[in-house]
Amino acid sequence: MKMFAYRGKHENFGDELNHWLWERLLPGFFDDDESQLFLGIGSILYDNFDPNMQKIVFGSGYGGYTNPPKVDRNWTFYFVRGKKTAEVLGIDPSYAIGDSGILTRSCWDAKSIEKRYPVSFMPHYESAMYGSWDKACELAGIHYIDPRWSVEKVLTEISASHKVVSEAMHGVIISDALRVPWRAIQPLAPQNRAKWYDWASALGTTIDFDTIGPSNIVEAAAGLAPGNPGWRKNITFRHRRIRQLTGDYTFRSAARTLNAVTEKPGQLSADSAIESAHQRMLAELERLKADFSLAKETAH
């Protein structure tokens, strides 16, 4: 069985969690056999996988980046990220247990890490690329967490924070799983928003989104064309040149807005909800191992 994980031009915490987490929970489980594909963390339930390949879904979600896949006998579900994913795929809502990143609870001891930061901010990885959020955080006196850092560095910085403000969905998902209070920032790109509600639905959580606006000229220009993805892509493609011309100017309004958001109380899903989701995932993990251990024995 081969593990599938999305990877763009730059590494991104939520996607890279796959390589870190499954190595610890399922050591030696994966190979390069593409006849079986393991789909774990991410909005990766696409419609363009080989229809003859067996797809094993273990906490993935539908993000709207392609049309919904046609579910047939070559799809096997252990659980999905949330109720919206189950609805779109036409499967039983009981499969909506949560994002499998919650299983980080089994591999990371956040309580052993000293709290050093009153509040930290983690942007979406595209905002980290095109924006000036590291400088906005410096102006605001807020600790900055870059989603392009290594998984263990991000986990350490989240654990060392009393509160995390995040535009990155997995910044919030992992903060919540590790019981670090969070504030959710509405992603600047509209296509990145719906999946948050999918995750929250499985835990019975309502997200109180904040908006913070752009941090520099690149984000401001891209934000003027939410309905024109081609223009937005053209602007972000030239972000380095634009930032050179503008002297990498950072909007002070971004720092002020960040400060205002950090004054608000953090959110957490209910302890009972996160514990129940975690235990159900562990049960599914044991079922997965039993199912495919038996399959391997039968094949031999």
C-alpha positions as CSV (number, residue, x, y, z in Angstrom):
1,M,0.0,0.0,0.0
2,K,1.3,3.5,-0.9
3,M,0.6,6.6,1.2
4,F,-0.7,9.6,-0.7
5,A,0.0,13.1,0.6
6,Y,-0.3,16.3,-1.2
7,R,2.9,18.3,-1.7
8,G,3.0,21.6,-3.6
9,K,6.0,23.7,-4.5
10,H,6.7,24.3,-0.8
11,E,6.3,21.9,2.2
12,N,3.2,22.7,4.3
13,F,2.7,21.6,7.9
14,G,-0.8,20.1,7.4
15,D,0.3,17.9,4.5
16,E,3.7,17.1,5.9
17,L,2.0,15.7,9.0
18,N,1.3,12.6,6.9
19,H,4.9,11.7,6.7
20,W,5.6,12.4,10.4
21,L,2.5,10.8,11.9
22,W,2.0,7.6,9.9
23,E,5.7,6.7,10.2
24,R,5.0,6.5,14.0
25,L,1.6,4.9,14.0
26,L,2.1,2.5,11.1
27,P,5.8,1.7,10.9
28,G,6.7,-0.5,8.0
29,F,3.1,-0.5,6.8
30,F,3.6,1.3,3.5
31,D,5.4,0.5,0.3
32,D,5.2,1.7,-3.3
33,D,2.4,-0.6,-4.4
34,E,0.0,1.8,-6.1
35,S,-2.7,-0.7,-6.5
36,Q,-3.7,0.3,-2.9
37,L,-3.6,4.0,-1.9
38,F,-3.8,5.3,1.7
39,L,-5.5,8.6,2.0
40,G,-4.9,10.2,5.4
41,I,-4.6,13.9,6.3
42,G,-5.8,16.5,3.9
43,S,-8.5,17.6,1.5
44,I,-7.4,14.9,-0.9
45,L,-10.6,13.0,-1.9
46,Y,-10.2,13.9,-5.5
47,D,-12.0,12.5,-8.6
48,N,-8.9,11.9,-10.6
49,F,-7.4,8.8,-9.0
50,D,-7.1,5.7,-11.1
51,P,-10.6,4.1,-10.9
52,N,-9.1,0.6,-10.7
53,M,-6.9,1.5,-7.7
54,Q,-8.2,0.6,-4.2
55,K,-8.5,3.8,-2.1
56,I,-8.3,3.5,1.7
57,V,-9.7,6.6,3.4
58,F,-8.5,7.2,6.9
59,G,-9.6,10.7,8.0
60,S,-9.4,12.6,4.7
61,G,-11.8,15.3,3.6
62,Y,-13.4,16.7,0.5
63,G,-12.2,20.2,-0.2
64,G,-13.9,21.1,-3.4
65,Y,-10.7,21.3,-5.4
66,T,-12.1,18.7,-7.9
67,N,-15.5,17.3,-8.5
68,P,-16.5,14.8,-5.8
69,P,-15.2,11.3,-6.5
70,K,-17.6,8.6,-7.6
71,V,-17.7,6.1,-4.7
72,D,-17.7,2.5,-5.8
73,R,-16.3,-0.8,-4.5
74,N,-12.7,0.4,-4.9
75,W,-13.2,2.9,-2.1
76,T,-12.9,1.7,1.5
77,F,-13.8,4.1,4.3
78,Y,-12.6,3.8,7.9
79,F,-13.5,7.4,8.7
80,V,-13.7,10.9,7.1
81,R,-12.9,14.4,8.3
82,G,-16.5,15.7,8.8
83,K,-20.2,15.6,8.1
84,K,-19.9,17.6,4.9
85,T,-17.5,15.2,3.4
86,A,-19.8,12.3,4.3
87,E,-22.7,14.1,2.8
88,V,-20.9,15.0,-0.5
89,L,-19.7,11.4,-0.9
90,G,-23.1,9.9,-0.1
91,I,-21.8,7.7,2.8
92,D,-23.2,7.1,6.2
93,P,-22.7,10.1,8.5
94,S,-21.3,7.8,11.2
95,Y,-18.0,7.8,9.2
96,A,-17.6,11.5,10.1
97,I,-15.2,11.1,13.1
98,G,-12.7,13.9,12.5
99,D,-9.5,14.9,10.9
100,S,-6.9,12.2,11.4
101,G,-4.4,14.8,12.5
102,I,-6.1,14.4,15.9
103,L,-4.0,11.2,16.2
104,T,-1.0,13.5,16.9
105,R,-2.2,13.2,20.5
106,S,-0.8,9.6,20.5
107,C,2.6,10.7,19.4
108,W,3.3,14.1,21.0
109,D,3.4,15.2,24.6
110,A,2.6,18.9,24.6
111,K,2.4,19.1,28.4
112,S,6.1,18.4,28.6
113,I,7.0,21.5,26.8
114,E,7.4,24.8,28.7
115,K,5.0,27.6,27.8
116,R,7.1,30.5,26.4
117,Y,4.7,32.5,24.3
118,P,1.5,34.3,25.4
119,V,0.2,34.1,21.8
120,S,1.5,32.8,18.5
121,F,0.3,33.4,15.0
122,M,0.5,30.9,12.1
123,P,-0.6,32.0,8.6
124,H,-1.8,29.8,5.8
125,Y,1.3,28.6,3.9
126,E,0.3,30.8,0.9
127,S,0.1,33.8,3.2
128,A,3.5,32.9,4.5
129,M,4.9,32.8,1.0
130,Y,3.2,36.0,-0.4
131,G,2.6,38.0,2.7
132,S,4.8,39.8,5.3
133,W,3.3,38.1,8.4
134,D,6.7,37.5,10.1
135,K,7.2,41.3,10.0
136,A,3.6,42.0,11.1
137,C,4.1,39.7,14.1
138,E,7.3,41.5,14.9
139,L,5.5,44.9,14.8
140,A,2.7,43.4,17.0
141,G,5.1,41.7,19.5
142,I,3.5,38.3,18.7
143,H,5.4,35.0,18.2
144,Y,5.4,33.9,14.5
145,I,5.0,30.2,13.5
146,D,5.8,29.4,9.9
147,P,3.8,26.5,8.4
148,R,6.8,25.7,6.2
149,W,9.0,24.8,9.1
150,S,9.5,21.1,10.0
151,V,6.6,19.3,11.6
152,E,8.4,18.9,15.0
153,K,9.4,22.5,15.1
154,V,5.8,23.6,14.5
155,L,4.5,21.1,17.1
156,T,7.0,22.5,19.6
157,E,6.1,26.1,18.9
158,I,2.4,25.3,19.2
159,S,2.9,23.4,22.4
160,A,5.0,26.3,23.8
161,S,2.1,28.8,23.2
162,H,-0.7,29.7,25.6
163,K,-2.8,30.6,22.6
164,V,-2.5,30.1,18.9
165,V,-4.1,32.4,16.3
166,S,-4.1,30.6,12.9
167,E,-5.1,31.1,9.3
168,A,-3.7,27.6,8.7
169,M,-6.5,25.0,9.3
170,H,-4.1,22.4,10.7
171,G,-2.6,25.0,13.0
172,V,-6.0,25.1,14.6
173,I,-6.7,21.3,14.3
174,I,-3.5,20.4,16.0
175,S,-3.8,23.2,18.6
176,D,-7.2,21.9,19.5
177,A,-6.0,18.2,19.6
178,L,-3.2,19.3,22.0
179,R,-5.6,21.4,24.1
180,V,-3.9,24.7,23.2
181,P,-6.7,27.4,22.9
182,W,-7.0,28.9,19.4
183,R,-8.5,31.7,17.4
184,A,-9.3,31.0,13.7
185,I,-8.5,33.5,11.0
186,Q,-10.7,33.3,7.9
187,P,-8.4,32.3,5.0
188,L,-7.8,35.1,2.6
189,A,-8.5,32.7,-0.4
190,P,-12.2,31.8,-0.4
191,Q,-11.6,28.3,-1.7
192,N,-9.8,27.4,1.5
193,R,-12.7,28.1,3.9
194,A,-15.4,25.4,3.6
195,K,-13.1,22.6,4.8
196,W,-12.9,24.2,8.2
197,Y,-16.6,23.7,8.8
198,D,-16.2,20.1,7.8
199,W,-13.6,19.4,10.5
200,A,-15.6,21.4,13.1
201,S,-18.8,19.5,12.4
202,A,-17.3,16.2,13.6
203,L,-16.5,17.7,17.0
204,G,-19.7,19.7,17.4
205,T,-17.7,22.9,17.3
206,T,-18.8,26.3,16.0
207,I,-15.9,28.4,14.6
208,D,-15.8,32.1,15.6
209,F,-13.7,33.3,12.6
210,D,-11.8,36.6,12.7
211,T,-10.6,38.5,9.6
212,I,-7.3,40.3,9.5
213,G,-6.9,41.6,6.0
214,P,-3.7,41.8,3.9
215,S,-0.2,42.3,5.3
216,N,1.4,43.9,2.2
217,I,0.8,45.1,-1.4
218,V,0.9,41.6,-2.9
219,E,-2.0,40.3,-0.6
220,A,-3.9,43.5,-1.1
221,A,-3.8,43.3,-4.9
222,A,-4.6,39.6,-4.9
223,G,-7.6,40.3,-2.6
224,L,-9.1,42.7,-5.1
225,A,-9.8,39.8,-7.4
226,P,-11.5,37.0,-5.4
227,G,-13.6,36.0,-8.4
228,N,-10.6,36.1,-10.9
229,P,-8.3,33.3,-9.9
230,G,-6.2,33.9,-13.0
231,W,-5.4,37.5,-12.0
232,R,-4.8,36.4,-8.5
233,K,-2.3,33.7,-9.6
234,N,-0.6,36.3,-11.9
235,I,-0.1,38.6,-9.0
236,T,1.2,36.0,-6.6
237,F,3.5,34.6,-9.3
238,R,5.2,38.0,-9.4
239,H,5.2,38.4,-5.6
240,R,9.0,38.6,-5.3
241,R,9.3,41.3,-7.9
242,I,6.5,43.3,-6.4
243,R,8.0,43.1,-2.9
244,Q,11.3,44.3,-4.3
245,L,9.7,47.3,-5.9
246,T,7.7,48.1,-2.7
247,G,10.6,47.6,-0.3
248,D,8.7,44.7,1.2
249,Y,6.5,47.2,2.9
250,T,4.3,45.7,5.7
251,F,1.0,47.2,6.6
252,R,0.9,48.4,10.2
253,S,-2.9,47.8,10.1
254,A,-2.1,44.0,9.9
255,A,-0.2,44.3,13.2
256,R,-2.9,46.3,14.8
257,T,-5.6,43.8,13.7
258,L,-3.5,40.9,15.0
259,N,-3.2,42.6,18.3
260,A,-7.0,43.1,18.5
261,V,-7.6,39.4,17.7
262,T,-5.2,38.2,20.3
263,E,-7.1,40.0,23.0
264,K,-10.1,37.7,22.3
265,P,-10.6,34.5,24.3
266,G,-9.4,31.3,22.7
267,Q,-11.6,28.5,21.6
268,L,-11.5,24.7,22.2
269,S,-13.7,21.8,21.3
270,A,-15.2,20.0,24.3
271,D,-12.8,17.7,26.1
272,S,-15.3,14.9,25.7
273,A,-15.5,15.5,21.9
274,I,-11.8,15.4,21.3
275,E,-11.3,12.4,23.6
276,S,-14.1,10.5,21.9
277,A,-12.8,11.3,18.4
278,H,-9.3,10.2,19.4
279,Q,-10.5,6.9,20.9
280,R,-12.6,6.1,17.9
281,M,-9.7,6.8,15.6
282,L,-7.4,4.5,17.6
283,A,-10.1,1.8,17.3
284,E,-10.1,2.3,13.5
285,L,-6.3,2.2,13.5
286,E,-6.4,-1.3,15.1
287,R,-9.1,-2.4,12.6
288,L,-7.0,-1.1,9.7
289,K,-3.9,-3.0,10.9
290,A,-5.9,-6.2,11.4
291,D,-7.6,-5.9,8.0
292,F,-4.4,-5.5,6.1
293,S,-2.3,-7.9,8.1
294,L,-4.9,-10.5,7.3
295,A,-4.8,-9.5,3.7
296,K,-1.0,-9.9,3.5
297,E,-1.2,-13.3,5.2
298,T,-3.9,-14.4,2.7
299,A,-1.7,-13.2,-0.2
300,H,1.2,-15.4,1.0
